[in-house]
Amino acid sequence: MAPRAKKSTRWTTEAQQMLELLNSLGSTIFRQLLWQRASDLDLTYAQSQVLFRLAEHPSSHMGDVAKAFGVTLPAVTHIVDRLEEKGLVTRGDHPADRRVYVLDLTRAGTALVDDLEAIRLRGMERVLARMSGEDRRRALTGLEALVDAASSAPEAVRAASRRGAGAPPAEARLEVEDTRTGRARGNAQAYTTVGIKSQVNGQIVDVHFKEGQDVRRNDLLFTIDPRPFEAALRQTEAALLQRQAEVQQAQANLERDLAQLENAKVQERRYRDLVDRELIAREQYDQLRTNWATLEATVQADRAAVENARAATRAAQANVDAARLQVAYTAIRAPIDGRTGNLLVQNGNIVKANDDNPIVVINQVHPIYVSFAVPDQHLTDIKKYYRAAGALRVVARLPRQPEILATGDLTFVNNAVDQTTATIQLKATFANTDNVLWPGQFLDVSLVLTTRTAIVIPSQAIQPGQQGLYVYVVRPDQTVESRPVVLGTRLGGETIIEQGLRASERVVTDGQLRLVPGARIEIRPPKAS
């Protein structure tokens, strides 16, 4: 590998000296003085810098502040949270897009910035007082030259811009954006919640899951000692066999007596003929008739005995079924798909049937509900757009966070307005396949009523300038134009442009520091990785 060419020692040394002097100037004049005042207010240096930024750029987006300081959005959010707790900063809805928060100083914040600015000014005045007039003029001239050099574009930079701006330009494209939304604070709720209770008294002998485990319907959760219930089942089965034998005995008795009755009928016909011919005495015939009537009564009793035995058998069968059900209840299974909560019993614990407290709770979180309430004045619009669209989109975010956490559909509108709060209760259903929503979680909820088509470009194309934000637009002749833009909502790594661009126009996303208005660019494709 060829050795890397060494940089100019002269320029490197001067650059290092310049950076060290500028850092030292900021530390000695500003940071030490500000830190003394800020520490009295329990204010960090970073927090004071955010206050200065908001004083110069009121109604800034959270992302604007992060970009200005070159830090992550969570870092700025943490700083702003602390400033809001101190009553120095307030968050408000963006006038054009309520999904975006804008930051402004409170009266206390403005007064504090004025105080800190006065400290900076007095510090600089004290430093200048220790310098001669000639030294002050030379210092001012040198700083002006440094600023001019930093803001101007020398020929080397122009040449670099003509050689290309790096990555190919990005095309401004049309994308659907939410324009009319209702915002509310809501919370996630399990789609279904089931408290698992034992249906029999007994001792837990096995637990088949762990706390917080996902379970499927009919999965075995607990085993209660089945031996007492199995013994009771055997007793009922034995009683059933006994009752079945009694049915058979009663049936046999009935058949025997029916045969005797049939024989008595035959004898009665024969004896009646003999009596009519006066071949036998009337007393013999009467005795036969009495025996016949007795057998008929016996048969009726036998039939009743059979029915009683069969009823007893059915009762015994019901006892067997109940005993089998009790045995089945010793295996406690999950009635739904879901996630288990805290385990309130362990192996060896005695549980009671239908106790007041469940032994574990299962929450179904796929899908999951998000419940929220909006003022009743929005009810007319909600019903109007709900009927027209068939479904309304609902967006959930973490509190005070701009990023979309999940998207679902409105599935429930309560049948009455709460007269106490003058709100209407709503529910949205989220698929929640990635478990980003959790029962009980508080969320910022946006109900999307209408949408519009907006122009979207990569956020890195946007540059700050003395006249505001701008982008470099690539003309058909491959020259660039500095175009002021008005920003809308930030969508992750992209930003909606409210004014300043048309769809299909191309913007530069890389190498803007080497460009000046009117520079001709030569687009080079990115190198293959």
C-alpha positions in Angstrom: 0.0 0.0 0.0 1.4 3.4 -1.0 2.2 5.7 2.0 -0.4 8.5 2.6 0.8 11.9 1.6 1.6 14.1 4.6 -0.4 17.3 5.1 1.2 20.7 5.2 2.8 21.1 8.7 2.4 24.9 8.5 -1.3 24.9 7.8 -1.9 22.1 10.3 -0.1 23.9 13.0 -1.9 27.2 12.3 -5.3 25.5 12.3 -4.6 23.8 15.6 -3.4 27.1 17.1 -6.5 28.8 15.8 -8.9 26.2 17.2 -7.1 26.2 20.6 -7.4 30.0 20.8 -11.1 30.1 19.9 -11.8 27.3 22.4 -9.8 29.1 25.1 -11.6 32.4 24.3 -15.0 30.7 24.7 -14.0 29.0 27.9 -12.5 31.9 29.7 -14.9 34.7 28.7 -18.2 33.0 28.3 -18.3 29.5 29.8 -16.8 30.3 33.2 -19.0 33.3 33.7 -22.1 31.6 32.5 -21.4 28.5 34.5 -21.2 30.5 37.7 -24.7 32.0 37.1 -26.2 28.8 35.7 -24.9 26.7 38.6 -26.8 28.9 40.9 -30.0 28.0 39.0 -29.1 24.3 38.7 -28.7 24.8 35.0 -26.2 23.0 32.8 -24.1 24.6 30.2 -25.9 22.6 27.5 -29.3 23.8 28.8 -28.1 27.4 28.7 -27.1 26.9 25.0 -30.5 25.6 24.1 -32.1 28.6 25.8 -29.9 30.9 23.6 -30.9 29.0 20.6 -34.6 29.3 21.3 -34.2 33.1 22.0 -32.7 33.5 18.5 -35.0 31.0 16.8 -38.4 30.9 18.5 -41.0 28.2 17.7 -38.2 25.8 16.7 -38.9 22.1 16.1 -37.2 19.6 18.4 -35.3 18.3 15.3 -34.1 21.8 14.4 -32.4 22.2 17.8 -30.8 18.7 17.6 -29.5 19.5 14.1 -28.1 22.9 15.2 -26.0 21.3 18.0 -25.2 18.2 16.1 -26.7 15.8 18.7 -29.3 13.1 18.7 -33.0 13.8 19.1 -33.2 11.9 22.5 -30.4 14.0 23.9 -32.2 17.2 23.0 -35.5 15.8 24.3 -33.8 15.1 27.7 -32.5 18.7 27.9 -35.9 20.2 27.0 -37.6 18.0 29.5 -35.4 19.4 32.3 -35.9 23.0 31.0 -39.7 22.5 30.9 -39.6 21.2 34.5 -37.8 24.4 35.5 -40.6 26.5 33.8 -38.2 28.0 31.3 -39.5 26.3 28.1 -42.9 25.4 26.9 -44.0 23.0 24.2 -46.9 23.8 21.8 -48.6 22.4 18.8 -47.3 23.3 15.4 -49.9 25.7 13.8 -49.9 23.7 10.5 -49.3 20.2 11.9 -50.4 19.2 15.4 -48.3 16.1 15.3 -45.2 18.3 15.7 -44.2 20.1 18.9 -42.6 23.6 18.7 -40.5 25.0 21.5 -40.6 28.5 22.9 -39.2 30.3 25.9 -41.5 31.2 28.8 -41.4 34.6 30.4 -39.0 33.2 33.0 -36.9 31.7 30.2 -36.8 35.0 28.3 -35.8 36.9 31.5 -33.0 34.3 32.2 -31.6 34.6 28.7 -31.5 38.3 29.0 -29.7 37.9 32.3 -27.2 35.5 30.7 -26.7 37.6 27.7 -25.9 40.6 29.9 -23.3 38.4 31.7 -21.6 37.6 28.4 -21.6 41.2 27.3 -20.0 42.4 30.6 -17.4 39.6 30.4 -16.4 40.7 26.9 -16.3 44.4 28.0 -14.0 43.5 30.9 -11.6 41.6 28.5 -11.6 44.5 26.0 -10.9 47.0 28.8 -7.6 45.2 29.5 -6.5 45.6 25.8 -5.0 48.7 24.1 -6.9 50.4 21.3 -4.5 49.0 18.7 -4.8 45.5 20.1 -8.6 45.7 20.0 -8.5 46.9 16.4 -6.2 44.1 15.3 -8.3 41.5 17.1 -11.5 42.8 15.5 -9.8 42.9 12.1 -8.5 39.4 12.5 -11.9 38.0 13.6 -13.7 39.8 10.7 -11.2 38.3 8.3 -11.8 34.8 9.8 -15.5 35.2 9.4 -15.2 36.4 5.8 -12.9 33.5 4.9 -15.3 31.0 6.4 -18.4 32.5 4.6 -16.8 33.2 1.2 -16.2 30.6 -1.6 -12.6 30.7 -2.9 -11.8 29.5 -6.3 -10.6 26.1 -4.9 -14.1 25.6 -3.4 -15.7 26.7 -6.7 -13.5 24.2 -8.6 -14.5 21.5 -6.1 -18.1 22.3 -6.6 -17.7 22.1 -10.4 -16.2 18.6 -10.0 -19.4 17.4 -8.4 -21.3 17.5 -5.2 -20.9 13.9 -4.2 -24.0 11.7 -4.0 -26.7 12.0 -6.8 -29.4 14.6 -6.1 -32.6 13.4 -4.5 -35.9 14.0 -6.3 -38.7 15.8 -4.4 -41.6 13.4 -4.4 -45.3 13.5 -3.4 -46.4 11.6 -0.3 -49.6 11.5 1.6 -49.6 13.5 4.8 -52.1 13.8 7.6 -53.7 17.2 7.6 -56.6 17.1 10.0 -56.2 15.2 13.2 -57.6 15.0 16.7 -55.1 14.7 19.5 -55.6 13.1 22.9 -53.8 11.3 25.7 -54.7 7.6 25.8 -53.6 4.4 27.2 -53.2 0.9 25.8 -55.6 -1.8 27.0 -55.4 -5.6 26.6 -57.7 -6.8 23.9 -59.0 -9.5 26.3 -58.1 -10.0 30.0 -58.8 -13.2 31.8 -58.2 -13.9 35.5 -57.4 -17.6 35.9 -59.1 -19.2 38.9 -59.3 -22.8 40.1 -62.6 -24.5 39.9 -61.8 -27.1 42.5 -60.2 -27.1 46.0 -56.8 -28.7 46.1 -53.0 -28.5 46.2 -50.9 -27.2 43.3 -48.5 -29.9 42.3 -47.1 -28.4 39.1 -46.8 -25.1 37.3 -46.2 -25.4 33.6 -45.2 -21.9 32.6 -43.0 -18.9 33.7 -44.1 -15.4 34.6 -44.5 -13.2 31.6 -44.5 -16.1 29.2 -46.6 -16.1 26.0 -49.1 -19.0 26.0 -51.5 -20.4 23.5 -55.1 -21.4 24.0 -55.5 -24.8 25.8 -51.8 -24.7 27.0 -51.5 -26.4 30.4 -50.9 -23.9 33.1 -51.3 -25.6 36.5 -51.9 -29.2 37.7 -53.9 -29.6 40.9 -53.4 -32.9 42.8 -55.9 -35.2 41.0 -55.9 -38.2 43.4 -58.9 -37.2 45.6 -60.9 -36.5 42.5 -59.9 -39.7 40.7 -60.9 -41.7 43.8 -64.3 -39.9 43.8 -64.6 -40.7 40.2 -64.0 -44.4 40.8 -66.7 -44.4 43.5 -69.3 -42.9 41.2 -68.3 -45.3 38.4 -68.9 -48.2 40.9 -72.2 -46.8 41.9 -73.2 -46.5 38.2 -72.4 -50.2 37.7 -74.6 -51.0 40.6 -77.5 -49.0 39.3 -77.1 -50.6 35.9 -77.3 -54.0 37.5 -80.5 -53.0 39.3 -82.0 -52.0 36.0 -81.2 -55.4 34.6 -82.7 -57.1 37.7 -85.9 -55.0 37.4 -86.1 -55.7 33.7 -85.9 -59.5 34.4 -88.6 -59.3 37.1 -90.8 -57.5 34.6 -90.3 -60.1 31.9 -91.0 -62.9 34.4 -94.2 -61.4 35.6 -95.3 -60.6 32.1 -95.0 -64.3 31.2 -97.0 -65.3 34.2 -99.7 -62.7 33.3 -99.9 -64.1 29.8 -100.3 -67.6 31.1 -103.1 -66.3 33.5 -104.9 -64.8 30.5 -104.9 -68.1 28.7 -106.2 -69.9 31.8 -108.9 -67.4 32.2 -110.3 -68.0 28.7 -110.2 -71.8 29.2 -111.9 -71.7 32.6 -114.5 -69.2 31.4 -115.6 -71.7 28.7 -115.7 -74.5 31.2 -117.8 -72.4 33.6 -120.2 -71.6 30.8 -120.7 -75.3 30.2 -120.9 -75.9 34.0 -118.0 -78.3 33.9 -116.2 -76.6 36.8 -117.3 -74.7 39.9 -117.7 -70.9 39.8 -115.3 -70.6 42.8 -112.4 -72.0 40.8 -113.0 -69.5 38.0 -113.2 -66.6 40.5 -109.9 -67.7 42.1 -108.2 -67.6 38.6 -109.6 -64.1 37.9 -108.2 -62.9 41.2 -104.7 -64.3 40.4 -104.9 -62.6 37.0 -105.6 -59.2 38.5 -102.8 -59.7 41.0 -100.4 -60.4 38.2 -101.5 -57.3 36.3 -100.7 -55.2 39.4 -97.4 -56.9 39.8 -96.5 -56.1 36.2 -97.4 -52.5 36.7 -95.1 -52.4 39.8 -92.3 -54.1 37.8 -92.6 -51.4 35.1 -92.3 -48.7 37.7 -89.3 -50.5 39.3 -87.6 -50.5 35.9 -88.2 -46.8 35.4 -86.9 -46.1 38.9 -83.8 -48.2 38.3 -83.2 -46.4 35.0 -83.6 -43.0 36.7 -81.2 -44.0 39.4 -78.8 -45.1 36.6 -79.1 -41.7 34.9 -78.4 -40.0 38.3 -75.4 -42.2 38.8 -74.2 -41.4 35.2 -74.5 -37.7 36.1 -72.4 -38.2 39.2 -69.8 -39.9 37.0 -69.8 -37.0 34.6 -69.5 -34.5 37.4 -66.6 -36.5 38.9 -64.9 -36.6 35.6 -65.3 -32.8 35.2 -63.8 -32.4 38.6 -60.8 -34.5 37.5 -60.6 -32.4 34.3 -60.6 -29.2 36.4 -57.4 -30.3 38.1 -55.6 -29.5 34.8 -56.0 -25.7 34.5 -55.5 -24.6 30.8 -55.2 -21.2 29.1 -58.6 -20.0 27.7 -57.0 -17.5 25.3 -53.8 -16.7 23.5 -51.9 -14.1 25.5 -49.1 -13.2 28.0 -49.1 -14.3 31.6 -48.6 -11.9 34.4 -47.4 -12.3 38.0 -47.6 -15.8 39.3 -49.5 -15.7 42.6 -49.2 -19.3 43.6 -46.4 -21.8 43.7 -46.0 -25.6 43.9 -47.5 -26.8 47.1 -50.0 -24.0 47.6 -53.6 -24.8 48.4 -56.1 -23.1 46.2 -59.8 -22.7 46.7 -62.5 -23.0 44.0 -63.5 -19.6 42.5 -61.4 -17.6 45.0 -61.7 -13.8 44.9 -58.1 -13.4 43.7 -57.0 -15.1 40.4 -53.9 -17.2 40.5 -52.6 -15.6 37.3 -53.9 -13.0 34.8 -53.5 -13.5 31.0 -53.6 -10.4 28.7 -54.2 -10.8 25.0 -52.0 -8.1 23.3 -52.2 -9.3 19.7 -54.2 -7.2 18.8 -54.4 -4.5 21.5 -56.7 -1.6 22.2 -55.8 2.0 22.7 -58.5 3.9 24.5 -58.7 7.7 24.4 -61.3 10.5 24.7 -61.8 13.6 22.6 -64.0 16.6 23.2 -67.5 16.1 22.1 -67.2 19.0 19.6 -65.2 16.6 17.4 -68.0 14.0 17.4 -69.7 15.3 14.3 -66.5 15.2 12.2 -65.6 11.8 13.6 -69.0 10.3 12.5 -68.8 12.1 9.2 -65.4 10.8 8.2 -65.9 7.4 9.8 -68.9 6.7 7.6 -67.2 8.1 4.5 -63.9 6.2 4.9 -65.2 3.1 6.6 -62.2 3.2 9.0 -60.1 6.1 10.5 -56.4 5.8 11.0 -55.1 6.3 14.6 -51.4 7.0 15.3 -49.8 6.3 18.6 -46.6 8.0 19.9 -44.8 7.9 23.2 -45.6 11.0 25.3 -43.8 14.1 23.9 -42.0 12.1 21.2 -42.4 12.9 17.5 -41.7 9.4 16.2 -44.7 7.3 15.3 -44.8 4.2 17.5 -47.7 2.3 15.9 -50.6 2.8 13.6 -54.1 1.3 14.0 -57.8 1.8 13.1 -60.6 3.4 15.0 -63.0 0.5 15.9 -65.2 1.8 18.7 -67.1 5.0 19.4 -69.0 5.1 22.6 -72.8 5.3 22.5 -73.0 8.4 24.8 -71.0 11.5 25.7 -69.6 11.7 29.2 -71.5 14.6 30.6 -69.0 15.1 33.4 -66.0 15.7 31.1 -67.9 16.5 27.8 -65.8 13.9 26.0 -66.6 10.9 23.9 -64.7 7.7 24.5 -63.0 6.0 21.5 -61.0 2.9 21.0 -58.5 2.0 18.3 -57.3 -1.5 17.5 -53.6 -2.1 16.7 -52.1 -5.3 15.4 -49.1 -4.9 17.8 -47.3 -7.9 16.2 -44.0 -6.4 17.4 -45.2 -5.8 21.0 -44.4 -2.0 20.9 -47.6 -1.3 22.8 -48.2 -2.7 26.3 -51.3 -2.7 28.5 -51.5 0.3 30.8 -49.0 2.3 28.7 -49.7 6.0 28.3 -49.6 7.3 24.8 -50.1 10.5 22.7 -52.9 9.6 20.2 -53.7 11.2 16.9 -57.0 10.4 15.1 -56.4 11.1 11.4 -59.6 12.5 9.8 -58.2 13.7 6.5 -55.0 13.6 4.5 -53.3 15.6 1.8 -50.5 15.1 -0.7 -47.2 16.8 0.3 -43.7 17.2 -1.1 -41.1 15.2 0.7 -37.2 15.4 0.5 -34.4 13.9 2.5 -33.7 16.0 5.6 -29.9 16.3 4.9 -30.7 18.4 1.8 -31.9 21.3 4.1 -29.2 23.8 5.0 -29.3 26.7 7.5 -28.3 30.1 6.2 -28.3 33.8 7.3 -31.7 34.3 5.6 -33.2 31.1 6.9 -33.4 27.5 5.7 -32.6 26.7 2.0 -31.8 23.8 -0.3 -29.7 23.6 -3.5 -32.0 22.8 -6.4 -30.4 21.3 -9.5 -31.4 23.1 -12.7 -31.7 21.4 -16.1 -28.3 22.8 -17.1 -26.7 21.0 -14.1 -26.1 24.3 -12.2 -27.5 24.8 -8.7 -29.8 27.4 -7.3 -30.2 28.3 -3.6 -33.9 28.1 -2.9 -35.5 29.2 0.5 -37.9 26.6 1.8 -40.6 26.5 4.5 -40.5 23.2 6.4 -43.5 21.1 7.5 -43.5 17.8 9.4 -40.4 15.7 9.9 -41.0 12.1 9.0 -38.0 10.2 10.3 -35.1 11.0 7.9 -37.3 13.0 5.6 -39.0 16.4 5.8 -42.2 17.8 4.2 -41.7 21.0 2.3 -44.6 23.5 2.7 -43.2 26.1 0.3 -40.3 26.5 -2.1 -40.2 23.2 -4.1 -42.2 21.5 -6.8 -42.6 17.8 -7.2 -39.9 16.2 -9.3 -37.4 19.0 -8.7 -34.0 17.6 -7.7 -32.1 18.7 -4.6 -28.5 18.2 -3.5 -28.1 16.0 -0.4 -24.4 15.8 0.0 -21.4 18.2 -0.5 -23.4 21.4 0.0 -20.4 23.1 1.7 -18.5 23.0 -1.6 -21.3 24.7 -3.5 -22.3 28.3 -4.3 -25.3 29.5 -6.2 -24.8 29.1 -10.0 -22.0 26.5 -9.6 -22.1 23.8 -12.2 -22.0 20.3 -10.8 -21.0 17.0 -12.3 -22.9 14.1 -10.7 -20.8 11.1 -10.0 -22.5 7.8 -9.1 -21.7 6.5 -5.6 -18.8 4.1 -5.4 -19.7 0.4 -5.3 -19.3 -1.0 -1.8 
